[in-house]
Amino acid sequence: MPAEPHTDESPRRTAYLAKLGLPQVTLRATIVGLLIGSVILISNFQFGLQTGWVSMMSLPAALLGFAAFKLTPLSSSFTDVENVYIQSIAVAVGTGPLCYGFVGIIPAIEKFMTGEESGLGRRIVFSTKELIIWSMGLGLFGVFFAIPLRKQVIVKEKLPFPSGSATATLISVLHGTEIYESDNEEEEEEEEDVNKSTTGPLLQQQTSTSQLIDSTDYNSNMKSLTYTFLISSTYTIVSFFFPVLKKVPIFGTSASTEYLWDFQPSPAYIGQGMIMGLPTVSYMLFGAVLGWGILAPLSRYMKWAPGPIDDWVTGGQGWILWISLSIMVADSLVSFIVLSVKSIHDFLIDYKHRQESYTLELQQSLLELDRGENVGNRATSQRLEIPKQFLISNKVALIGTLLSTILCVVTMRIIFGKLIPIYASLTAIILAMLFSVLATRTLGVSDINPVSGIGKLSQLIFAFIIPSNHPAKILINLISGGVAEAGAQQAGDLMQDLKTGHLIGASPKAQFIAQIIGTIFSVFLSSIMYQVYMSVYTIPNETFRIPTAVIWIDCSRLVTGEGLPPKAMEFAITFGVIFAMISLLKHTLPQTSKYYKYLTYLPNGVAVGVGMYNTPNFTLARFIGGLIAYNWHHLSDRGKTSMIIFSSGLVLGEGLFSGFTMLLTSLGVKHF
């Protein structure tokens, strides 16, 4: 007689199921998450409009969420899964400026697109209502499309998602709880070998899981966060009254006035450099020297760009921008193609192995049943599966994706009328979904979300789709590229959050609710904050140069046939080919090669491009931050968790108090 099925669950699974049922979607957590997300959003607006740098800030969000409850009598009932919920809301809110194009596409349309290029015969300026409609159209389909991707890349393939895993480790350390599922040793070894390079305007936190497995002294870390926050916010206020602190001519007056070689001792810039790491900021410094120390002076000397050095049209800044764009596009496209091919290949291999494993397991189970042995729930006990009541069904994902797609098309029609053809909007959304799959898998393995390359590739594709004689071809190119980039960026960021929740044992349904709440809140707050910045400041200016917007509009003009400045084409092609070859080498040279260790000395194209299109003061302080990060173990006896906390305080202080200086500017307070 066959044995009875084994029904006893392991203590570990019992604890896991109990944690899933803990209160997560709470009013208190929602309010705290929205507040933290608002701080991150303001910070991202400040630095996004200045330099194009935007971050998920998931580690600071998790830390601030923990600190908010640790300081109250509610700390005893505050759980790690509720901490995950807070962090998920905060990230969904904070990444709005990038997702909705407020640091790139929207200012590109408003500030740089001509009336002729708009197809309307006039410049386009969006109202707050139109920005809210626009953001709502872009904000939701990435959330729904992430649902089916989660099961594939997190549950089945167990991709590392280093930043998401790092956040999970931090939360587990803070709460003294365990991580329920870790990646195998082989994956961890691969993760350590990944080249942590940046991806253009979207510069993600790049911290491996192993870096955060340090003992954490809570009180010491809170003091560190407080002190660095105060230092950064004090600098922000003082530098408002004494603007000279933003442009210190450490290389002499001539280098400052003629070629913009200044130093800005911004604590936030230093903190960002610490997060980026020394290799990345070194590549950026190389780009600054190449662009502002060699090529820009050369273009001026040769009369190719005879205007003032900081002129986007006739000056060296505008001339080297084309070379920067060529370098970033070449690097991004090559890395995107190589990583996508590798990702698809790995998926097919993994699928084949899982099928073979399942077949062998089924055969073994049948043999054991024939012998009357108790196989029980052996197959399901090998991993901790989540009951359906804690998941979002594929039906919801499908309906949500369809409705959000319709919403996106309708919002484009409401704002732009017949200028944006329906087929263009639908094609952009389809591309966004395709790129979301590839970008998410790339991000899961390498911690690199290739949204920079995705945006440029989308613009190139639409240059062939939209007729060259269409009066609004530039506008359509920008909008379509923005839609494709937004979907891929959002799906990738949300997948990092879902990885965090998966490791901690949080409910995916609770995280989905957090992402919906955070996204809708961010739609309104992002639109309002953008209008506040545009009304208070005259943008672009020396502080808010909106370089990402210039990149977007110039790329659109390039792929649709606009001319380049003298000799810019030759230099752009030359450097594009060089960095395409470097990118191919960095992504294809096997780790077993004796030359592999030397790849770190080859510059990353996107980081070089960022160093070129931003003024040197953007890079110098970040390079100092990278040096501090590299020598942190010599400067402090505390671990790398403490370094993340230290740098987060520097970034958040200046980001948050930028709102105060904005108020002073709107009130007409004078500088000294």
C-alpha positions in Angstrom: 0.0 0.0 0.0 1.4 3.4 -1.0 2.7 5.6 1.8 0.7 8.6 3.0 1.9 12.0 1.6 4.2 13.8 4.0 2.5 16.9 5.2 4.7 18.3 8.0 6.3 21.5 7.0 9.8 22.4 8.1 10.2 25.0 10.8 11.9 27.3 8.3 8.9 27.2 5.9 6.5 27.7 8.8 8.5 30.8 9.8 8.5 32.0 6.2 4.8 31.7 5.8 4.2 33.4 9.1 6.3 36.3 8.0 4.4 36.7 4.8 1.2 37.2 6.8 2.7 39.9 9.0 1.1 43.4 8.6 3.0 45.2 5.8 0.6 47.6 4.1 0.1 49.8 7.1 -0.9 53.5 7.3 2.2 54.4 9.3 4.5 52.6 6.9 2.8 54.3 3.9 3.2 57.8 5.4 6.9 57.2 6.3 7.6 55.7 2.8 6.0 58.7 1.1 8.0 61.1 3.2 11.3 59.4 2.6 10.5 59.1 -1.1 9.7 62.8 -1.2 13.2 63.6 0.2 14.8 61.3 -2.4 12.7 62.8 -5.2 13.8 66.4 -4.2 17.4 65.2 -4.1 17.2 63.5 -7.5 15.6 66.7 -9.0 18.5 68.8 -7.6 21.3 66.6 -9.0 19.4 65.4 -12.0 18.9 68.9 -13.4 22.5 69.8 -12.5 24.3 66.8 -13.8 21.9 64.1 -14.9 22.8 61.9 -11.9 19.7 60.2 -10.5 19.8 57.2 -8.0 17.3 54.7 -6.6 18.7 55.4 -3.1 17.2 52.1 -1.9 19.9 51.6 0.8 19.3 55.1 2.3 15.5 54.6 2.0 15.7 51.3 4.0 18.0 52.9 6.6 15.8 56.0 7.0 12.7 53.8 7.3 14.4 51.8 10.1 15.6 55.0 11.8 12.1 56.6 11.7 10.7 53.7 13.8 13.8 53.0 15.9 13.4 56.5 17.5 9.8 55.9 18.5 7.9 53.6 20.9 6.6 51.8 17.8 10.0 50.2 17.2 9.1 46.9 19.0 6.3 46.2 16.5 8.3 47.3 13.4 9.3 44.3 11.3 11.8 43.8 8.5 9.0 43.1 6.0 7.3 46.4 6.9 10.8 48.0 6.3 10.8 46.5 2.8 7.3 48.0 2.2 8.6 51.5 3.2 11.7 51.1 1.0 9.5 50.0 -2.0 7.3 53.1 -1.7 10.2 55.4 -1.3 12.0 54.1 -4.4 8.8 54.3 -6.5 8.4 58.0 -5.4 12.1 59.0 -5.6 12.8 57.7 -9.2 10.0 59.8 -10.7 12.2 62.6 -12.1 14.0 60.1 -14.3 11.1 57.8 -15.2 8.9 60.7 -16.3 11.7 62.5 -18.2 11.8 65.6 -16.0 15.6 65.7 -16.1 15.9 65.0 -19.8 13.0 64.7 -22.3 10.7 67.4 -20.9 13.3 70.1 -20.5 14.7 69.1 -23.9 11.3 69.8 -25.5 10.7 73.0 -23.5 14.1 74.6 -23.5 15.9 73.4 -26.7 13.4 72.3 -29.3 12.5 75.0 -31.8 9.0 75.8 -33.0 9.8 74.3 -36.3 11.0 71.0 -34.8 7.8 70.7 -32.7 5.6 70.5 -35.8 3.4 73.3 -34.4 5.3 76.3 -35.5 5.8 77.3 -31.9 7.7 76.3 -28.8 6.0 73.8 -26.5 5.6 74.6 -22.8 3.7 72.2 -20.6 1.1 73.1 -18.0 1.1 71.3 -14.6 -2.0 69.4 -15.7 -0.4 68.2 -18.9 2.7 67.1 -17.0 0.5 65.0 -14.6 -1.3 63.5 -17.6 2.0 62.7 -19.3 3.5 61.2 -16.1 0.5 59.0 -15.5 0.7 57.7 -19.0 4.4 56.6 -18.5 4.2 55.6 -14.9 2.1 52.4 -14.7 2.8 49.9 -17.5 6.3 49.3 -16.1 4.8 48.3 -12.7 2.4 45.8 -14.3 4.9 44.4 -16.7 7.3 43.7 -13.8 4.9 41.0 -12.4 5.5 38.2 -14.8 9.2 39.1 -15.0 9.6 38.5 -11.2 8.7 34.8 -11.4 11.2 34.2 -14.2 14.3 36.2 -13.2 14.0 36.1 -9.4 12.2 32.8 -8.5 13.3 30.5 -11.3 16.6 31.8 -12.4 17.6 33.4 -9.0 19.5 36.2 -10.7 21.7 38.1 -8.1 20.4 41.7 -8.5 23.4 43.0 -6.4 21.8 46.3 -5.3 18.6 44.6 -4.3 20.5 41.8 -2.5 22.6 44.5 -0.7 19.5 46.2 0.5 18.1 43.0 1.8 21.3 42.3 3.6 21.2 45.7 5.2 17.6 45.3 6.4 18.4 41.8 7.8 21.4 43.2 9.7 19.4 46.1 11.1 16.5 43.8 12.3 18.7 40.8 13.2 16.7 38.5 11.0 17.7 36.0 8.3 17.7 36.0 4.6 15.6 33.1 3.4 17.2 32.4 0.1 20.7 33.2 -1.0 22.3 32.8 -4.4 24.6 29.9 -4.8 28.4 30.2 -4.5 28.9 30.2 -8.2 26.6 33.2 -8.8 28.3 35.1 -5.9 31.7 34.6 -7.5 30.4 35.9 -10.8 28.9 38.9 -9.0 32.2 39.8 -7.5 33.9 39.7 -10.9 31.4 42.0 -12.6 32.7 45.3 -13.8 30.7 47.9 -11.8 30.6 50.6 -14.4 28.0 53.4 -14.8 25.3 53.7 -17.4 25.1 57.4 -18.2 22.6 59.8 -16.7 21.1 57.0 -14.7 24.0 56.2 -12.3 22.8 53.4 -10.1 24.1 52.4 -6.6 26.6 49.7 -7.3 27.2 47.8 -4.1 27.6 44.0 -3.9 25.9 41.9 -1.3 29.2 40.8 0.2 30.1 44.5 1.0 27.3 44.8 3.5 27.8 41.7 5.6 29.5 43.8 8.3 28.4 44.1 11.9 26.4 47.3 12.3 26.7 49.6 15.3 23.3 51.3 15.1 24.1 54.3 17.4 27.4 55.0 15.7 25.9 54.9 12.3 23.0 57.2 13.2 25.5 59.7 14.5 27.4 59.4 11.3 24.3 59.9 9.2 23.3 62.9 11.4 26.7 64.6 11.3 27.2 64.2 7.5 23.6 65.4 6.9 24.3 68.5 8.9 27.6 69.2 7.2 26.1 68.8 3.8 23.0 71.0 4.6 25.3 73.7 6.2 27.4 73.8 3.0 24.2 74.2 0.9 23.0 77.2 2.9 26.4 78.9 3.2 27.2 78.4 -0.5 23.9 80.0 -1.4 25.0 83.2 0.3 28.7 82.8 -0.9 28.4 81.4 -4.5 32.2 81.5 -4.7 32.2 78.2 -2.8 30.7 76.6 -5.8 33.4 77.7 -8.2 36.8 77.6 -6.5 39.5 78.4 -9.1 42.1 76.0 -7.8 43.9 75.8 -11.2 44.2 79.6 -11.6 41.9 82.4 -12.8 42.7 81.8 -16.5 41.8 78.1 -16.4 38.6 79.0 -14.6 37.4 81.8 -16.8 38.6 80.4 -20.1 38.0 76.6 -19.7 35.7 76.3 -16.6 38.3 74.3 -14.6 36.9 75.0 -11.1 36.5 72.9 -8.0 33.1 72.7 -6.2 33.7 71.3 -2.7 30.2 69.9 -2.5 29.7 67.2 0.2 26.9 65.7 -1.9 29.2 65.4 -4.9 31.8 63.7 -2.7 29.2 61.4 -1.3 28.1 60.5 -4.8 31.7 59.7 -5.7 31.9 57.4 -2.7 28.8 55.5 -3.9 30.1 55.3 -7.5 33.5 54.0 -6.5 37.0 54.8 -7.7 37.0 53.1 -11.1 33.9 54.9 -12.3 35.0 58.4 -11.1 38.5 57.8 -12.5 37.0 57.2 -15.9 34.9 60.3 -15.5 38.0 62.3 -14.6 39.7 60.9 -17.8 36.7 62.2 -19.7 36.9 65.6 -18.1 40.6 65.9 -19.0 40.1 64.6 -22.5 37.1 66.9 -23.2 37.8 70.1 -21.2 41.6 69.9 -21.1 42.4 68.7 -24.7 39.5 68.7 -27.2 37.6 71.8 -26.2 40.8 74.0 -26.2 41.7 72.4 -29.5 38.4 73.2 -31.1 38.7 76.8 -30.0 42.3 77.1 -31.2 41.4 75.6 -34.6 38.3 77.9 -34.9 35.9 74.9 -35.1 34.1 76.2 -32.1 35.2 79.9 -31.8 32.5 81.0 -29.3 32.6 81.2 -25.5 33.7 77.8 -24.1 30.4 77.3 -22.3 28.2 77.9 -25.3 26.2 74.8 -26.4 26.0 76.0 -30.0 29.2 77.8 -31.0 31.6 77.0 -28.1 33.8 74.1 -27.1 31.1 72.7 -24.7 28.7 72.2 -27.6 31.5 70.8 -29.8 32.8 68.1 -27.4 29.2 67.2 -26.6 28.9 65.4 -30.0 32.1 63.4 -29.2 30.7 62.6 -25.8 27.4 61.4 -27.3 29.2 59.2 -29.8 31.3 57.6 -27.1 28.3 56.9 -24.9 26.2 55.6 -27.7 29.0 53.3 -29.0 29.7 51.9 -25.6 26.0 51.6 -24.6 24.9 49.8 -27.7 27.8 47.4 -27.8 27.4 46.5 -24.1 23.7 46.2 -24.5 23.9 43.9 -27.5 26.6 41.7 -25.9 24.9 41.5 -22.5 21.5 40.8 -24.2 23.0 38.0 -26.3 24.6 36.5 -23.2 21.4 36.9 -21.2 19.3 35.1 -23.9 22.0 32.4 -24.1 22.1 31.9 -20.3 18.3 31.8 -20.2 18.1 29.0 -22.8 20.8 27.1 -21.1 19.1 27.5 -17.7 15.8 26.5 -19.2 17.3 23.4 -20.7 18.9 22.4 -17.4 15.7 23.0 -15.4 13.8 20.8 -17.9 16.3 18.0 -17.6 16.4 18.3 -13.8 12.6 18.2 -13.7 12.5 15.1 -15.9 15.0 13.3 -13.8 13.2 14.3 -10.6 9.9 13.0 -12.0 11.5 9.7 -13.0 13.0 9.3 -9.6 9.7 10.0 -7.9 7.9 7.5 -10.1 10.5 4.8 -9.2 10.1 5.5 -5.5 6.3 5.3 -5.8 6.6 2.0 -7.5 8.7 0.8 -4.6 6.1 2.2 -2.1 8.5 4.8 -0.7 7.4 8.1 0.8 8.4 10.9 -1.5 6.1 13.4 0.2 6.6 17.0 -0.9 10.2 16.6 -1.6 10.1 18.6 -4.8 8.3 21.6 -3.3 10.3 21.6 -0.1 13.5 22.4 -1.9 12.5 26.0 -2.2 10.2 28.3 -0.2 7.2 28.8 -2.4 4.8 31.7 -1.8 1.1 30.9 -1.5 -1.2 32.5 -4.1 -2.9 34.9 -1.7 0.4 36.8 -1.4 1.0 37.1 -5.1 -0.4 39.2 -7.9 -1.9 36.9 -10.6 -0.9 36.9 -14.2 -4.5 37.9 -15.0 -4.1 41.1 -13.1 -0.7 41.7 -14.8 -2.3 41.2 -18.3 -5.3 43.4 -17.7 -3.1 46.0 -16.0 -0.6 46.0 -18.9 -3.4 46.4 -21.4 -5.2 49.2 -19.6 -1.9 51.1 -18.9 -1.0 50.7 -22.5 -4.3 52.2 -23.6 -3.8 54.9 -20.9 -0.3 55.8 -22.4 -1.7 56.1 -25.9 -4.6 58.2 -24.8 -2.5 60.5 -22.7 -0.1 61.1 -25.7 -3.2 61.9 -27.8 -4.6 64.3 -25.2 -1.3 66.2 -24.9 0.0 66.2 -28.5 -3.1 65.6 -30.5 -2.4 64.0 -33.9 1.2 65.1 -33.9 2.1 61.7 -32.3 0.7 58.9 -34.4 -1.0 56.1 -32.5 1.3 53.6 -34.2 4.3 55.4 -32.9 3.0 55.3 -29.3 2.2 51.6 -29.6 5.6 50.8 -31.1 7.3 52.6 -28.3 5.4 50.6 -25.7 6.2 47.3 -27.4 9.8 48.3 -27.5 9.6 49.3 -23.9 8.4 45.8 -23.0 11.0 44.1 -25.1 13.8 46.2 -23.7 12.4 45.7 -20.2 13.1 41.9 -20.5 16.6 42.4 -21.7 17.4 45.3 -19.3 16.0 43.4 -16.3 18.1 40.4 -17.1 21.2 42.5 -17.6 20.6 44.4 -14.4 20.0 41.1 -12.5 23.4 39.8 -13.5 25.6 42.8 -13.6 23.8 45.5 -11.6 23.9 47.6 -14.7 20.6 48.9 -16.1 21.5 49.9 -19.7 18.8 52.6 -20.0 21.2 55.0 -21.6 21.8 52.7 -24.5 18.1 51.7 -24.6 17.1 55.4 -25.0 19.6 56.0 -27.8 18.8 52.7 -29.5 15.1 53.7 -29.4 15.8 57.0 -31.0 17.8 55.3 -33.7 14.9 52.9 -34.4 12.3 55.6 -34.6 14.5 57.6 -37.0 13.7 54.8 -39.5 10.0 54.4 -38.5 9.0 58.0 -38.7 9.1 59.5 -42.3 11.9 62.0 -42.8 9.4 64.6 -44.1 7.2 64.5 -41.0 7.0 68.0 -39.5 7.2 66.7 -35.9 9.9 64.0 -36.5 12.2 65.5 -33.7 9.3 65.6 -31.2 8.1 62.1 -32.1 11.7 60.8 -31.8 12.0 62.3 -28.3 8.7 61.1 -27.0 9.0 57.6 -28.4 12.5 57.2 -27.0 11.4 58.4 -23.6 8.5 56.0 -23.5 10.8 53.0 -24.3 13.4 54.1 -21.7 10.8 54.8 -19.0 9.4 51.2 -19.2 12.8 49.6 -19.1 14.1 51.8 -16.3 11.0 51.3 -14.1 10.8 47.6 -14.6 14.5 47.3 -13.7 14.3 49.4 -10.5 11.2 47.6 -9.3 12.8 44.3 -9.9 15.6 45.3 -7.5 12.9 46.0 -4.9 11.2 42.7 -5.5 14.6 40.9 -5.1 15.0 42.6 -1.7 11.5 41.5 -0.7 12.1 38.0 -1.9 15.2 37.5 0.2 13.6 39.1 3.3 10.3 37.2 3.0 8.0 40.1 2.2 4.7 39.7 0.4 5.0 40.5 -3.4 1.4 41.7 -3.3 2.4 44.2 -0.6 5.3 45.4 -2.6 3.1 45.8 -5.7 0.7 47.9 -3.7 3.7 50.0 -2.5 4.8 50.5 -6.0 1.4 51.6 -7.2 0.9 54.0 -4.3 4.5 55.4 -4.7 4.1 55.8 -8.5 0.8 57.6 -8.3 2.1 59.9 -5.6 5.3 60.5 -7.6 3.3 61.4 -10.7 1.8 64.5 -8.9 4.8 65.4 -6.8 7.3 65.1 -9.7 5.1 67.3 -11.9 4.7 69.9 -9.2 8.4 70.0 -8.3 9.4 70.3 -12.0 7.2 73.4 -12.3 8.6 74.8 -9.1 12.1 74.5 -10.3 11.3 76.1 -13.7 9.4 79.0 -12.0 12.0 79.7 -9.4 15.2 79.4 -11.5 16.0 80.5 -15.0 16.9 77.1 -16.5 19.4 76.4 -18.0 21.9 78.3 -16.0 25.3 77.8 -14.5 23.9 75.6 -11.7 21.2 73.7 -13.6 22.7 73.0 -16.9 20.3 70.1 -17.7 23.0 68.3 -19.7 20.8 65.2 -20.2 18.3 67.3 -22.0 21.0 68.5 -24.4 22.0 64.9 -25.0 18.4 63.9 -25.9 17.7 66.7 -28.3 21.1 66.5 -30.0 20.8 62.7 -30.4 17.4 63.3 -32.0 18.8 65.8 -34.4 21.7 63.6 -35.2 19.7 60.5 -36.1 17.1 62.5 -38.1 19.8 64.1 -40.3 20.8 67.4 -38.7 24.3 68.7 -39.4 27.2 68.8 -37.0 29.8 71.5 -36.2 33.0 71.6 -38.3 35.2 68.4 -37.8 32.8 67.1 -35.0 31.7 64.2 -37.3 35.3 63.0 -37.9 36.2 63.1 -34.2 32.9 61.6 -33.1 33.3 58.6 -35.5 37.0 58.1 -34.4 36.3 58.1 -30.7 33.0 56.1 -31.2 34.9 53.3 -33.0 37.7 53.3 -30.3 35.2 53.0 -27.4 33.1 50.5 -29.2 36.2 48.2 -29.5 37.0 48.8 -25.8 33.4 48.0 -24.8 33.5 44.8 -26.9 36.8 43.8 -25.3 35.5 44.5 -21.7 32.4 42.4 -22.3 33.8 39.5 -24.2 37.3 38.8 -22.8 36.9 35.6 -20.7 37.7 35.7 -17.0 40.2 32.9 -17.5 42.4 35.2 -19.8 45.6 36.3 -18.2 44.8 39.8 -19.5 41.3 40.0 -17.8 42.7 41.7 -14.7 43.9 44.6 -16.8 40.5 45.5 -18.2 39.8 47.8 -15.3 42.4 50.1 -16.7 40.4 50.5 -19.9 38.0 53.4 -19.6 34.2 52.8 -19.6 32.7 54.8 -22.4 29.6 56.0 -20.6 31.6 57.2 -17.6 34.0 59.0 -20.0 31.1 60.6 -21.8 29.5 61.8 -18.5 32.9 63.4 -17.6 33.0 65.1 -21.0 29.5 66.6 -21.1 29.6 67.8 -17.5 31.9 70.7 -16.5 35.0 69.6 -14.5 33.7 70.8 -11.2 31.1 68.0 -11.5 33.8 65.4 -11.6 36.6 66.6 -9.4 34.6 66.4 -6.1 33.3 63.0 -7.1 36.9 61.8 -7.8 37.8 62.8 -4.2 34.8 60.8 -3.0 36.0 57.8 -5.0 39.5 58.1 -3.4 37.8 58.2 0.0 35.8 55.1 -0.8 38.9 53.3 -2.0 40.8 54.1 1.2 37.9 53.8 3.6 39.4 50.9 5.5 42.5 53.0 6.2 40.4 56.1 7.2 38.0 54.3 9.4 37.9 51.1 11.4 34.2 50.6 10.5 32.8 48.5 7.6 31.5 49.3 4.3 27.9 49.5 5.6 29.0 52.5 7.5 30.5 54.0 4.4 27.2 53.8 2.6 25.5 55.5 5.5 28.2 58.2 5.7 27.9 59.0 1.9 24.1 58.9 2.1 24.0 61.6 4.7 26.2 63.8 2.5 23.9 63.3 -0.5 20.6 63.7 1.3 21.6 66.8 3.2 22.3 68.9 0.2 19.4 67.4 -1.7 16.9 68.1 0.9 18.1 71.6 1.8 18.1 72.6 -1.9 14.4 73.1 -1.2 15.3 75.7 1.4 17.7 77.6 -1.0 14.9 77.4 -3.6 12.7 79.2 -1.2 15.4 81.9 -0.6 15.7 82.3 -4.3 12.0 82.7 -4.8 11.9 85.4 -2.0 14.6 87.3 -3.8 17.3 86.9 -1.1 20.6 88.3 -2.3 23.9 86.6 -2.5 27.1 88.1 -0.9 
